[in-house]
Every structure is written in structure tokens, then in C-alpha cells.
Amino acid sequence: MKDVIYDVEEMPKAGILIGLSFQHLFAMFGATVLVPILVGIDPSVALLSSGLGTLAHLSVTKFKIPAYMGSSFAYIAAMQMLMKTDGIGAVAQGAVTGGLVYLIVALVVKTIGNEWIDKILPPVVVGPIVMVIGLSLASTAVNDVMLKDGKYNLIYVVIGLVTLLSVIFFNIYGKGIVAIIPILLGLLIGYLFALFVGMITGQEIINFTNVAQAEWFSIPAVEMPFLTYSFKFYPSAILTMAPIAFVTMTEHFGHIMVLNSLTKRDYFKDPGLEKTLMGDGFAQMIAGFLGAPPVTSYGENIGVMALNKIFSVYVIAGAAVIAALLSFVGKVSALIQSIPTPVIGGISVALFGVIASSGLKILIEAKVDMDNKKNLLIASVILVSGIGGLMLQVNGLQISGVAFATLLGIILYQVLPEK
């Protein structure tokens, strides 16, 4: 394939493979450990489930899809509520139930086929959805660059821009190995620059306290509720978390669409939508059995692939193995957690922007006629509702952002006349 450095089935040499895998680890790390921190779960458990869940997904999809699994934000509110009332046992049962929902839907898809996908997800719907996936995260990336303790910080902005410009420079002008790992190099430059700025300004931008206190070897605080607790049925957890699986499932469709566009393949047909859904389902169940937050495919890692044109499943598998191993290495895990937010934000600006641009590319390549009122209105509604975070909330069930925008786009495409 043109302009591809490592295609899906290609394996880089060992040294390069490790470096590329670390790029994916850094890309997903911040968001993946943030979810358990917000909920009150040990971040190292989330890191372990992220690695094991990704390996499970790769196995189920026959190592054909370069998708990385990380902690899902969609379940945060439900998990916080359940942790206050019934504890980690309820969260775990809800996570496993969510995984079962994926498996049930996968069986339905296997029975009726997937021809319906092209009918409900044409380019005029897919393109804007992919743009929303990237642009809906824009405020998160920009706030990471600009804000310190909720207030504007010029030094943070400078650090974020230095990181972003480093990624751009290495990606455009880098040769050989430098061109392959622009994100990793940009992160390193940003980290060192943040350290230097902190030294000359006296501001604490990077805190090494947790690194110094961390043990070299530490076992993740795996709860494994199904083994350590007497079994108890939590209907509230099931009713709260199971419906959210349909929300993350919609995001799953969107991520597969992006990967289809990037890799010039149709993963809905090979290995099949039922396989991708089963992969997500098993990954969520693994997370539940470990007492970790449910997982889902990560846009950040798709952004890495879009930027460096490396789609190798072996790189994704390498990142998963490293994540699982690092969950046992206290100091390294703490060092990665010390990466300052403006550095993460600077990288995210590039990654999320590339995802959004991929959606625009889908519209251009499909030659979607935007003079057609139907196409124009569908794209407009998806973009504004998705980026604006339009929400539908009924009796505790919440559908917002990408998921709700996708549903609106699908409905409008079916009901609006062609002319």
C-alpha cells in the first residue's frame, strides 16, 4: 500500500518494534489510568486489563485488526455511583454484563449477516462521525495544554506547543527511524523541555515524589471480585451498566470505520463485525473479572497510526504486553504517570486532529455531493450534535456525543428523501 511504512501483517525488527509499541503505550496511558483514578480503582489494574484485553481482542479477530483497548469513559458516572453504594463487586458484575451484551449482539450479527452496515452507514454518515470522534476530544487536548489547576497557564501553553511542533517536525522532516517514532520523540522533547522550564522558573511541572516512593516490583491491587467475594447478585449494576454497552458499541463502529479508511480494508467483512464485537466483549469481561474499568477501543492509538502510517498488529500486541508488564513495575509506571498534562495535550492536538481529518478524507474520496440538501443536513447535524455533546438522558440511561450523533445520522439518512 502506498505511503505505508508497516502494514497490518508486517512485523518490524525487535528494536524498532519496542520503540513503536512504547508510542502506543504513551498515547493511551493518560486516559486509561485517569478513569480508575476518578472511580477509585488502582490504575495499575487498569493497565493490566488494558494489556490483557487488547491481546484477547487481537486473538479473537485473528490478528487482523490493529485496535488497542483502554479504559472506557462512558462508564465513569455509573461506576462512581456503584462504588459508593455496592462497591467493586457491583462494578465488576456490571462490566462482565456489558461484555455479555457485546457477545449477544455478535451472535445476532453472525446470524443475520452484515450487509445492513453499508445501508445504514454510508460515507455521508461515516465521514462526519469520524470527524466527530476526533473533534469531540479537541477541548480535552486544548485544556491539557492551557490549564493548570483550572486556570490559564502560559508556561503550559509553551510546553504544549514545543511538544506539538516537535511531533510535526519529526513527522515531516525525520528520516529513517526518526520518521517512524515522531510521537515518542516529541514526547521525550516535551518532557525534557518541561523539566528544564520547571528548573529555571521554580514551578513544579513534573513531580517525582511518586517515582521515588514507588517500589520496583509491585503487584497490581487486583480485586477479582468473583473469586474473593461471596457471590451476590447486583441487579442495579446490571441495569445501570448493561445499556451503556450499546453506547460504546456505537463508538466501536466508528473506530472500525476509521481503521477501514486508514488501512484500506473492510473489517466489517473480514474478520467480520461479529468478531470485532466478540473481541470487545471478551476484553470487557476480562476487565470485570480483574476488578478493572470496562475497556473499549482507543481513538488515541488510531491517531498514532494515522500519523506515522504504521498499522502493524504486532506493534499493538507489543504495546499490550508492555502495558501488562509495566503494571508490575512500580517505578516505571510512576515515571510514565509523571508526564505533565501539557505534554500529553500537545501530542493529543496532533492525534485527534488527524482522526478528524480522516473523516474529511472519507467524504472527499467518496465524492459526497454536499450540494445535495440531504447530505448537507445529515453532515451538519452529526457535526454539531456530536462536537457540542448533545445528550439524551432517560431514567439514568445516557446517550451523548459520538453515540447520539451517530444515531441521529443513521435515522436522518433513512427518513430523508434523496431529493
Disulfide bonds with the S-S distance in Angstrom:
none
